[in-house]
Amino acid sequence: MGAFAERLRRAAERVEGARAISLIAADGIPVETWGNLEAVSLESLAAQMAALLKSARSAGDSANVGTLREVATVADHGVTVLSRVTGEYYLLLLLGREGNLGRGRFELRRAAADLEKELL
């Protein structure tokens, strides 16, 4: 297991309800993934989240609110959190419906700080 995969595994194992976690490029291409993705096409989800990220960044730029750090979507079957690592990389966390969103956001920030050193 590579260094990125190991860091992703540790972060996911600390979050109740975590189904998968992935390091993705800003264009939506997954770099490394850890978790159970049987019911989800990660490539499709990452591409959709990248499009959402682009729109959110554009809206943020128009409103002068600063750098976008995180985007979360809540749906009937789960929660998806996209958290900034660098300007070009993001962490994507998939939580089950009863997953711990607060802990997930915290672990994403911790993992992002570690991974940022490797990616710059």
Secondary structure as the mmCIF struct_conf table of DSSP 4:
data_model
#
loop_
_struct_conf.conf_type_id
_struct_conf.id
_struct_conf.beg_label_comp_id
_struct_conf.beg_label_asym_id
_struct_conf.beg_label_seq_id
_struct_conf.end_label_comp_id
_struct_conf.end_label_asym_id
_struct_conf.end_label_seq_id
HELX_RH_AL_P HELX_RH_AL_P1 ALA A 3 GLU A 13
TURN_TY1_P TURN_TY1_P1 ARG A 14 ARG A 14
BEND BEND1 VAL A 15 VAL A 15
TURN_TY1_P TURN_TY1_P2 GLU A 16 GLY A 17
STRN STRN1 ALA A 18 ALA A 25
TURN_TY1_P TURN_TY1_P3 ALA A 26 ASP A 27
BEND BEND2 GLY A 28 GLY A 28
STRN STRN2 PRO A 30 GLY A 35
TURN_TY1_P TURN_TY1_P4 GLU A 38 ALA A 39
HELX_RH_AL_P HELX_RH_AL_P2 LEU A 42 ALA A 63
TURN_TY1_P TURN_TY1_P5 ASN A 64 ASN A 64
STRN STRN3 GLU A 70 ALA A 75
TURN_TY1_P TURN_TY1_P6 ASP A 76 HIS A 77
STRN STRN4 GLY A 78 ARG A 84
BEND BEND3 VAL A 85 GLU A 88
STRN STRN5 TYR A 89 GLY A 96
TURN_TY1_P TURN_TY1_P7 ARG A 97 GLU A 98
HELX_RH_AL_P HELX_RH_AL_P3 LEU A 101 LEU A 119
#
